[in-house]
Amino acid sequence: LVAQSTRQVRARLLSVCLLLAATALLALVFTGGDSPTFSQLQLTQATPKVSRYRVGDRVMAKVPIRISNGGRGYYNEGAAVGVPEHLRDTKAEEKEMSKLLKVVEGGKAGSVVGIITAGEWKNKPEHWKGMPRPGVMVSWDDGELPIEVAEQMDLVQMEGSVADERREQRLQKWKRTR
């Protein structure tokens, strides 16, 4: 009786293996062998939306803009991340946090230092919600304000952009390397 059940188990296992092999063969035939492996799959949006601003543009805040990380900015400047607890003064840190500016007031000027495309939505500031959209990373002229990512609709472009000069420099560099 035990020998028969072992034969039945082997027969079922063989039929399952044949079914899986046939399925894999059909998938290979119908996809033409071009199916991506897990290492080839992209985690970002294939064609991200482009920002209307470029690195080097001068911008001004139209409306108040909330500063990320409780006033420390997009990069969490001065947060002592990774410093052991016994080396930190938590009371002094709390006092410092209460003094930080939480909002960039409308009318403040700065320079665009980076663009976070819609395809990089996972790198957005934590308080942003909704559909993926580009963010404009701004370094504010006021030294008290940290680098912050702002929405395109919250900014106005000003005169004095160096974006065209940067583009020319890149083109000249390309011509020299060829």
N, C-alpha and C positions, 0 to 999 in steps of 0.2 A: 504494500500500500504506500509506503514511503517512497519507493522508487517511482511509482506513477506520479505522485505529486511533484517530485523533482523534475520529471520529464515535462509535466504541464507548465511548471514555472519557467523552465528553459524555453519552451515553445512560445510562451507569452512574451518573454524577454526578447527573443529573436524577432517576433512580429513587431514589437514596439521599435526595435532598432532599425528594422527595414522601413517602417513607416517614417521615422525621423530622417533616415538617409534619403528617401524619396522626396520628402518635403524640402530638405536642404538643396537637393539637385534641382527641383523645380524653381526654387527661389533664385538660385544661381543663373538658371537659364532665362527667367523672365526679367531679371535686373541687369543682365548682361555682364555680371561680375563687377559692376560698379557700385555695389552697395557699400556705404562707409562702415568702417569698424568703429568701435567706441572711442578709440584714440583720435579719429578723424572728425568726430562730431564737434561742432562749435557751440559754446555756451552763450555766445553773444548774438545779437541781431545781425543778420547778414548785410543789410544795407541800412546803416544808421542814418538818422536825419542829420543834416548838416546845420550848424549854427550860423546865424547871420553875422556873428562877430568873429574876429580873427585875433590870434595872439598878437599883442602889441597895440590893439585899439584902446583908445581912451574912452571911458564910459562914466556915466553919472547915474546914481540911484534915483529913480522916479518916485518910489515909495519906500517906506521903511522895510528893511530886509532883516529877517530873524537870523541871528548868528548861531551856528551849530554848536553842539557840545557845551551847552550852558554858558556860552560867551567865549569859548576857547577857539572857535573857528573850525573850518573843515578838517584841518590836520590835528586838531586837539592839542594845540600848542601849549606847552607848559604843564601838562597834566600828570607828569611823573609816572607814566605807564611803564611798568616793568621794574620800578624801584621797590625794593622790599619794604614791607610795612614798618619794620622797626627803624628805618631810616627816614621815614616821613613824619612831618608835623601836621596832623590832620586838622587841628584847630586853625593853624595859620593858613592852610589850604582853603578851608571853608570861608575864612575871612577874605582871602584873596578872590575867591569865586563870587562872593557877594558884591565886590567892587567892580567886577568885569562888566563891560557894556554888553547888553543882550541883543541890541538892535543897531543896525547901520541906518542912520537917519537918511531920509530922502534929501538929495542934493549933494551928498558926499561923492567925490570923484575918485577914480582909480584906474588901473591898467589891467587889461585882460592878460592873464598869465597861463591860461589853459582852458580847454573845452572838454567837458564830459559829454560824450555823444549819447544818444538814446540807446545805442547798443551796449553801453557800459552802465546801464541803469542800476546794476547791483552796487555800484560805487557811489550812489547818490547820497546826499545828506539824510540822516535818519528821519527828520521831520517831513520830508517830501513824500507825498502820496499820489496815487493816480497812475495815469498812463505814462510809459517811458517818453521822455523828452530831453533835449539837450540842456546842459547846465553850463553857465559861464563862470569860470574861476577868476575872481577879481582880487588883486592886491590893492588895498585902499591907500590913498595918499596919507591919510591920518595914521601915524605910527602906533596909535593905541588900538587900532582895529586889526584883527587877524585876517589872513586870507580866507575868503568865503566864496561859496558857490551860489550864484544868483540865477533866477529865471530870466530868460531873454526879455520877457514882457516887463520886467521890473527895471530894466536899464535903458538908457538913452546914449547913443553914440555922440562923442564930442570931437572937436577938431584936435589935430595933433597926433594922429596915429602913426606908428612906426611899422605897421604890418606890411606896407608896400616895400619898405626898405629891407625887411627881413626876407620877403619873397625874392627880391632881386639878389640878395646875398646867397640864398639857396640855389637860384638858377646859375649864378656865377660859379658856385662850388661844383655843380653838376658839369658845367662846361669844362672845368679844369680836370676833372677826373676821367673824362672821355678821351 
